[in-house]
Amino acid sequence: QLQMPLRFRSDIAKGIIVVPQNYLSDLASIPRFAWTIFMADDDPRIELGAWVHDLLYQNHGVVTLEDGSKSNLSRKDADAILAHEAMPELSATGFQCVAVYRSLRMFGDRWPGDPFWK
């Protein structure tokens, strides 16, 4: 459970995504075996982005940004926000970012109307 609101600036979302206080997240949407290869699911290099990623997945990419505008992101966008925006800011290696992104694309929950390999 998130103890305070979390603000994350995303170029992909074109604004600041706010994860509300008391939001619940499992922090890991890919199988456990994948985490053991790359990093722990609560590793600081992924935890911040995982909150944002889970919010986007739960809302199928539709969230209100801090400025009041709505995002309308795809599953691929949500995966890229985690692996290509949040993780590099937290000093994840290029290998870790690519590995997490590919794992999310293969094993992340599917959204209605979002083809598996899109």
C-alpha positions as CSV (number, residue, x, y, z in Angstrom):
1,Q,0.0,0.0,0.0
2,L,1.4,3.4,-1.0
3,Q,1.9,5.6,2.0
4,M,1.8,8.9,0.1
5,P,0.9,10.0,-3.5
6,L,3.5,9.2,-6.1
7,R,4.1,11.6,-8.9
8,F,5.9,10.4,-12.1
9,R,6.8,12.5,-15.1
10,S,6.4,10.6,-18.3
11,D,7.2,11.7,-21.8
12,I,5.2,8.8,-23.2
13,A,2.1,9.8,-21.2
14,K,2.9,13.5,-22.0
15,G,2.5,14.6,-18.4
16,I,2.7,13.7,-14.7
17,I,1.0,10.4,-13.6
18,V,-0.2,10.5,-10.0
19,V,-0.5,7.2,-8.1
20,P,-2.9,8.0,-5.2
21,Q,-2.1,7.4,-1.5
22,N,-3.3,4.0,-0.3
23,Y,-3.1,2.5,-3.8
24,L,-2.4,-1.2,-3.6
25,S,0.1,-2.8,-6.0
26,D,1.6,-6.3,-6.3
27,L,4.7,-4.6,-7.8
28,A,5.3,-7.5,-10.2
29,S,3.1,-8.5,-13.1
30,I,5.5,-11.0,-14.6
31,P,6.2,-14.5,-13.3
32,R,8.4,-15.0,-10.3
33,F,11.0,-17.0,-12.2
34,A,11.6,-13.9,-14.4
35,W,12.3,-11.7,-11.4
36,T,14.8,-14.1,-10.0
37,I,16.8,-13.8,-13.2
38,F,16.8,-10.0,-13.3
39,M,16.1,-8.6,-9.9
40,A,13.8,-8.8,-6.9
41,D,10.3,-7.4,-7.4
42,D,10.8,-4.8,-4.6
43,D,14.3,-3.7,-5.9
44,P,14.4,0.1,-5.9
45,R,15.4,0.0,-9.6
46,I,11.9,-1.2,-10.5
47,E,9.6,-0.5,-7.5
48,L,8.8,3.2,-8.3
49,G,7.9,2.3,-11.9
50,A,5.9,-0.7,-10.8
51,W,3.4,1.5,-8.9
52,V,2.8,3.5,-12.0
53,H,2.7,0.4,-14.3
54,D,0.1,-1.3,-12.1
55,L,-2.1,1.8,-12.0
56,L,-1.9,2.0,-15.8
57,Y,-2.7,-1.8,-16.2
58,Q,-5.6,-1.6,-13.8
59,N,-7.1,1.3,-15.7
60,H,-6.3,0.0,-19.2
61,G,-4.1,3.0,-19.8
62,V,-6.8,5.6,-19.0
63,V,-5.8,7.8,-16.1
64,T,-6.1,11.5,-15.3
65,L,-2.8,13.3,-15.4
66,E,-1.9,15.9,-12.8
67,D,-2.9,18.8,-15.1
68,G,-6.4,17.3,-15.5
69,S,-6.0,15.8,-19.0
70,K,-6.6,12.1,-19.6
71,S,-4.1,9.7,-20.9
72,N,-5.1,7.0,-23.3
73,L,-2.2,4.7,-23.3
74,S,-1.7,1.2,-24.7
75,R,-0.4,-1.8,-22.8
76,K,2.8,-1.4,-24.8
77,D,3.0,2.3,-23.6
78,A,2.6,1.2,-20.0
79,D,5.3,-1.4,-20.4
80,A,7.6,1.1,-22.0
81,I,7.0,3.7,-19.2
82,L,8.2,1.1,-16.6
83,A,11.1,-0.3,-18.6
84,H,12.3,2.6,-20.6
85,E,11.5,5.7,-18.5
86,A,11.3,4.7,-14.8
87,M,13.9,2.0,-14.5
88,P,16.7,3.9,-16.2
89,E,16.1,6.9,-13.9
90,L,16.6,4.5,-11.0
91,S,20.0,3.2,-12.3
92,A,18.8,-0.1,-13.8
93,T,21.1,-1.5,-16.4
94,G,20.2,-1.6,-20.0
95,F,20.0,-5.4,-19.8
96,Q,17.6,-5.2,-16.9
97,C,15.4,-2.7,-18.7
98,V,15.2,-4.8,-21.9
99,A,14.7,-8.0,-20.0
100,V,11.8,-6.6,-17.9
101,Y,10.3,-5.0,-21.0
102,R,10.4,-8.3,-23.0
103,S,9.0,-10.2,-20.0
104,L,6.1,-7.8,-19.6
105,R,5.3,-8.0,-23.3
106,M,5.3,-11.8,-23.1
107,F,3.7,-12.4,-19.7
108,G,1.8,-9.2,-18.7
109,D,-1.9,-9.3,-18.4
110,R,-3.8,-8.8,-21.6
111,W,-6.1,-5.9,-22.1
112,P,-9.4,-6.2,-24.0
113,G,-8.7,-5.4,-27.6
114,D,-4.9,-5.3,-27.1
115,P,-3.4,-8.1,-29.2
116,F,-0.7,-10.1,-27.4
117,W,2.1,-9.2,-29.7
118,K,1.1,-5.6,-30.5
